[in-house]
Amino acid sequence: MNITPQKLEGAFIIEPQVHRDSRGFFMESYNERKLRELGIQHNFVQDNHSLSVDPGVIRGLHYQLNPKAQTKLVRVTAGAVYDVVVDIRRGSPTFGQWIGVILSAHNHRQLLVPKGFAHGFCTLVPNTEVQYKVDEYYCPECDRGILWNDPELAIDWPVTNPVLSEKDRGHPILKDADINF
């Protein structure tokens, strides 16, 4: 596994070793021991799986408040996304900064999103499936979000007129968001 730290402390791109041959490929998408050896130690308790039928679907920017904040290990098993992580830790030198990476079924990259970060993605092709592990169970009372097109964040999304849920349309901008990190 290759681990690449990102400019936002605690965020990593993880590239598993992919064994390819004429039949296709095999890879270990998750190996707790290998990740622990590399200093990534999380006790994942729940797996989530989403399908977005259309390109241009944005899901996010989501997070959970403490004490139910979640670390996520995100990967794409069909299709491709532009995946975004925003630092929402008040007092952090990178507060309000974001990174965007392409995750796809082809490149097999995974993104580790630590607690204290909002996460979202935009589908780039039809029928995209995203799977991710979390280290805390879903908590409706702690579920929060930030508006995808907050002008202060100025995220460079690959769409201008995305497909959004009602919930994601109604999130506040970062300066008005409920944050306890």
N, C-alpha and C positions, 0 to 999 in steps of 0.2 A: 504494500500500500504506500502510495505517496501522499504526504500531508503538506499542504501549502497554506501557511498563515496568510490572512488577509489584512488589509490596513485597519480594520476594526478588530480590536483585541478580543480574542476568543472565537472569532469566526475563522473557519478553515474550509478549504476545498480538499476533499478526500477522493483520491483516484485509486480504486481497487485494481489489483492485477487481473487482467482479462486474458484468458487462454482461448485463442481462436484456432479453429481448423475448418475443414470443408463442411462440417455439420453445423457450425455456428460458433457459439462461445460458451464458456463456463467462467464464473467468478464467484468469489465470496463477497456478497454485498455487505455483510456485517460479520466482524470477528472481534468479540469483546476483548480477548487476550491481546491481539495485535494492537488494537486501539489503546488499551491501557499501557502497553509497552511504549507507545508513542506519546503518552501523557494525556490522553483523552479518556476521562473516566466519568461515565454517566450510567445510571441504572435505568435503562429504557423500560417503560411499563405498558406502553400502548402503541399500536401501529395504526396509522390512518391512511386512507386511500381515496383519491378523488379522480373523477373522470370529467374532463371538460370537452364537450362535443365540438365546440366552435373555436377557431383561432381568435385571439383578441379577448379572451376571458381573463379578467384580473380577479384574483382572489387575494384579499388582503387590503391593507396591511394589518395583520393580526398579532396579538400577544395576550398573555394572561398576567394579571397582577400577582405580586407576592401575597401570600405565601405559596401560591399555586403556579408560579411562573414555570415556563417550560423551556428546556433545551430541545431542539429539533435536529434530526439527521434526515435531510431531504434528498430524494432521488427521483428521477423520471424513468418509468418503465415502458412507456410508449409515448412517442412524440417528442416535444421539446418545449421548454419554457425559458423566459427571461426571469431569473429569480433575484429578488431584491431583499436586502437586509438593512434595517435602519437602527442605528444606536440610539436608544431612548433612555440611557442611564444618565440622569442629571448629575452634573459634576464630572462626567467623563470628558477627556480632551477631544473625543470624536462625537460628542453628543450632537444629534441631528444630521450626522453624515451617513451616507449610504454606499453600498456596493451593489453591483448588478453582475450576475454571471449567467452564462448559458448552461443549463443542465438538459441533457437529452438522453434518450435511450441509446443513441449511437456513441456518445462520449463517455457514458457510465459515471460521470462525475457525481459526487454527492457534496452537499453543503451542510456544514455543522453551524447551526444558528443558536448561539448561547442565550441564556436567560438575560433579560434586559434589552432585548432587541425585538423590533417589530419585523414581521416577515410577510412577504407577498410574492406572487408570481403572475406573469402574463403568458398565456399559451401562445405559441408561435405557429402551430399546425393543428389541424383537426384531430379529434380523438386522442387528446393527451392525457396520460395517466401519471399522477404524482403520488408517491408513497413516502411516508415519513414516520420515523419513530419519535416518541416524546418521552421525557423522563418524569412527567407528572400527568395525572389523569385530567381530562377535560373538566373544567369547573365553570358552569354557566355564570355564576356570580362574579367571577374574576375575568371573564372574557371581555376584551377590549379591542379597539382598533383605531387606526389613523387614516384619514382620507387619502386615497391613492394619489391624488394630484395636488397635494398641499404645495402651494407656490413657494413656501420657504424651503422645503426639501428639494424641489426642482428635480425630481427623479426623471430620468430620460427613458420613459417607457417607450416600447416599440409600437404603440397605438395611440391614437388621439380620441377615439370614440369606442371605449372598451365595452364589453358585456360585463355587467356588474349585478350583484345581488342587491336587493333593497337594503340589507344590513350594511354592505360595503359602501353604498352611496351615502349613508347617513353618518359615517364616522366623522369625528371632529378633526381639525388640523392639529399638528403636534403641540403647538403652544396652548391649546385648550384641552388637550387629552388628559385623561385620568392616568397618571403614572406614579408608581411608588418605588422606582429603582434608584 
